[in-house]
Amino acid sequence: MKTFFKKTTLAALTLILVAGLSSCEATKNANNAQKGAVIGTAGGAILGAIIGNNAGKGGKGEIGAVIGGVVGGTAGVLIGNKMDKQAQKIEEEIPGAKVERIDDGILVTFDENSGVHFETEKYNITSTSEVMLTKLANILKEYPDTNVLVVGHTDSTGSAGYNMTLSEKRAYAVTNYFIQNKGLSSSRFTTTWFGEDEPIATNSTVEGRAKNRRVNIAIVPNEKMIEDAKKEAGEN
């Protein structure tokens, strides 16, 4: 799987990324609940993610990182195996998506070249996007013991304020599609957005802007998966 890898420098990234995110404009625009979901909290398997091009440079870098703690020992191996299988299935069934395994989480990136896209200045889910999101919804149903973070991004065309609102609407469009159209539990989802603040490519070209108009989906084990793994490993 060419885009499938594990990132093991969580502790260092956590310090860098939390410091960077705490001061970024996207966090300033988020309410306290959203900040907690993005940065992560203590207590085991609480999800937290930063998606963007900013890890490793004072809070800024090439990929996002799933923060919130990595389960070690035998339980961690059991969780890793489950997440590996889920990531592999996503990559096999949605070949246009970029799928990455980062510690205990899965990061899925949809841009305009991977089947999930929005028309210019629109945030409604297109028929093409429905096909891809339905495939992902079915996989999420098959692996119910995970939580999901949906993150919206735009290119830099238009004002920063407009793009922040547009990325919010697009992120919620994806979340609501999963919940309202596919029957997934709302308790599994957290939604946030970054507008134009987190590009992964240059905004000076058509191709780059297409990559920046994207939705990221981070999938992490929930508390039930972690507790079940610990019991199976005899660690409780």
C-alpha positions in Angstrom: 0.0 0.0 0.0 1.9 2.9 -1.3 0.4 5.6 0.9 0.1 3.4 4.0 2.6 4.0 6.8 2.9 4.4 10.6 4.3 7.5 12.3 6.0 6.9 15.6 7.2 10.3 16.8 4.0 11.1 18.6 5.5 12.5 21.8 7.6 15.1 20.0 4.9 16.0 17.5 2.4 16.4 20.3 4.5 19.2 22.0 5.1 20.9 18.6 1.6 20.6 17.2 -0.3 21.6 20.3 1.9 24.7 20.8 1.4 25.7 17.1 -2.3 25.0 17.0 -3.1 26.9 20.2 -2.0 30.1 18.5 -3.4 29.6 15.0 -6.3 31.5 13.6 -8.3 28.3 13.1 -8.3 27.6 16.8 -9.2 31.1 17.6 -12.3 30.6 15.4 -13.3 27.4 17.2 -15.3 27.1 20.3 -14.0 25.4 23.4 -15.6 22.0 22.5 -14.0 22.1 19.1 -10.6 23.1 20.5 -10.7 20.2 22.9 -11.5 17.8 20.1 -8.8 19.1 17.8 -6.0 19.3 20.4 -7.0 16.3 22.4 -7.5 15.7 26.1 -6.1 13.3 28.7 -8.0 10.2 29.6 -6.8 7.5 27.2 -8.6 7.3 23.8 -9.9 10.8 23.4 -9.3 11.7 19.8 -7.5 14.8 18.7 -6.1 15.7 15.4 -4.3 18.4 13.5 -4.6 18.2 9.8 -2.5 20.4 7.6 1.0 21.1 6.2 2.5 22.4 9.4 3.9 19.6 11.7 7.5 20.1 12.6 8.0 23.8 11.9 6.9 25.5 15.0 3.5 23.8 14.7 3.5 23.6 10.9 4.6 20.7 8.7 3.7 18.3 5.9 1.1 16.0 7.5 -1.3 16.1 10.4 -0.9 14.0 13.4 -3.4 12.1 15.5 -2.8 13.1 19.1 -4.3 11.7 22.3 -2.1 8.9 23.3 -0.9 5.6 21.7 -1.8 2.4 23.5 1.3 0.3 24.1 1.9 -3.4 24.9 -0.2 -6.3 23.6 -3.4 -4.2 23.6 -1.7 -1.7 21.3 -0.8 -4.5 18.9 -4.4 -5.7 18.9 -5.7 -2.2 18.2 -3.0 -1.6 15.5 -4.1 -4.8 13.7 -7.7 -3.7 13.6 -6.8 -0.2 12.4 -4.5 -1.7 9.8 -7.3 -3.8 8.4 -9.7 -0.9 8.3 -7.1 1.3 6.6 -6.4 -1.3 4.0 -10.1 -1.8 3.3 -10.5 2.0 2.8 -7.6 2.1 0.4 -8.9 -0.9 -1.5 -12.5 0.3 -1.8 -11.8 4.0 -2.3 -8.6 4.0 -4.5 -8.7 7.7 -5.1 -8.4 8.6 -1.4 -5.0 9.1 0.3 -4.9 6.8 3.3 -2.3 7.0 6.0 -1.8 5.1 9.2 -0.5 7.5 12.0 0.1 5.8 15.3 -3.3 4.4 16.4 -5.3 6.5 13.9 -6.1 6.6 10.2 -6.0 9.8 8.2 -8.0 9.9 4.9 -7.6 12.8 2.6 -10.2 13.6 -0.1 -9.5 16.3 -2.6 -10.9 17.1 -6.1 -8.9 14.3 -7.6 -10.2 11.6 -5.3 -13.9 11.6 -5.9 -15.1 13.8 -3.0 -15.3 17.4 -4.2 -17.5 20.5 -4.1 -18.5 22.8 -6.9 -17.0 26.3 -6.8 -18.3 28.3 -3.8 -20.8 25.4 -3.1 -20.9 23.1 -0.1 -23.6 20.6 -1.1 -22.6 16.9 -1.6 -22.5 16.0 -5.3 -23.6 12.7 -6.7 -20.0 11.7 -7.3 -19.1 12.5 -3.8 -22.0 10.5 -2.5 -20.6 7.3 -4.1 -17.3 7.7 -2.3 -18.8 8.8 1.1 -21.2 5.9 1.0 -18.3 3.5 0.6 -16.6 5.0 3.6 -19.8 5.0 5.6 -20.2 1.3 5.0 -16.7 0.7 6.3 -17.3 2.9 9.4 -20.4 0.7 10.1 -18.3 -2.4 9.8 -15.8 -0.9 12.4 -18.2 0.7 14.9 -15.6 1.1 17.7 -14.0 4.2 16.2 -14.5 7.9 16.4 -14.3 10.2 13.4 -13.0 13.8 13.0 -14.1 15.6 9.9 -12.0 18.6 8.9 -12.7 21.1 6.1 -10.2 23.2 4.1 -10.3 25.6 1.1 -7.8 27.2 -1.2 -6.9 30.9 -0.8 -9.3 32.3 -3.5 -11.6 34.8 -1.8 -11.3 36.4 1.6 -10.0 34.5 4.6 -13.3 35.0 6.5 -15.4 33.7 3.6 -13.1 30.7 3.2 -13.4 29.9 6.9 -17.2 29.8 6.7 -17.1 27.8 3.5 -14.8 25.2 5.0 -17.1 24.9 8.0 -20.1 24.4 5.8 -18.3 21.8 3.7 -17.1 19.9 6.8 -20.6 19.8 8.2 -22.0 18.7 4.9 -19.8 15.6 5.1 -20.6 15.0 8.7 -24.3 15.4 8.2 -24.2 13.1 5.2 -22.8 10.3 7.4 -25.3 11.0 10.2 -28.5 11.9 8.4 -28.2 9.9 5.2 -26.2 6.9 6.3 -27.4 6.5 9.9 -24.1 6.7 11.7 -24.2 7.8 15.3 -23.6 11.5 15.8 -21.7 10.7 19.0 -18.9 9.3 16.9 -18.2 12.6 15.0 -16.4 15.8 15.7 -16.3 18.5 13.0 -13.9 21.3 12.6 -12.5 23.5 9.9 -9.4 25.6 8.9 -10.4 27.7 5.9 -7.4 28.5 3.8 -5.0 28.4 6.8 -3.6 24.8 6.3 -2.6 24.4 2.6 -0.9 21.2 1.5 0.1 22.6 -1.9 0.8 26.0 -3.5 -2.3 28.2 -4.1 -0.5 29.9 -7.1 -1.5 27.1 -9.5 -4.8 25.5 -10.5 -3.5 22.1 -9.5 -2.4 23.3 -6.1 -5.6 25.0 -5.4 -7.5 21.8 -6.3 -5.5 19.8 -3.7 -6.1 22.4 -1.0 -9.9 22.2 -1.5 -10.2 19.1 0.5 -11.8 17.3 3.4 -9.7 15.3 5.9 -11.2 12.4 7.9 -9.3 11.1 10.9 -10.4 7.8 12.4 -9.3 6.8 15.8 -10.1 3.9 18.2 -12.8 4.8 20.8 -12.7 3.9 24.4 -14.6 0.7 23.9 -12.0 -0.6 21.4 -9.2 0.3 23.8 -10.9 -1.3 26.8 -11.7 -4.5 24.8 -8.1 -4.7 23.6 -6.8 -4.4 27.2 -9.2 -7.1 28.4 -8.2 -9.4 25.6 -4.5 -8.8 26.4 -5.1 -9.3 30.1 -4.0 -5.8 30.9 -7.1 -4.8 32.9 
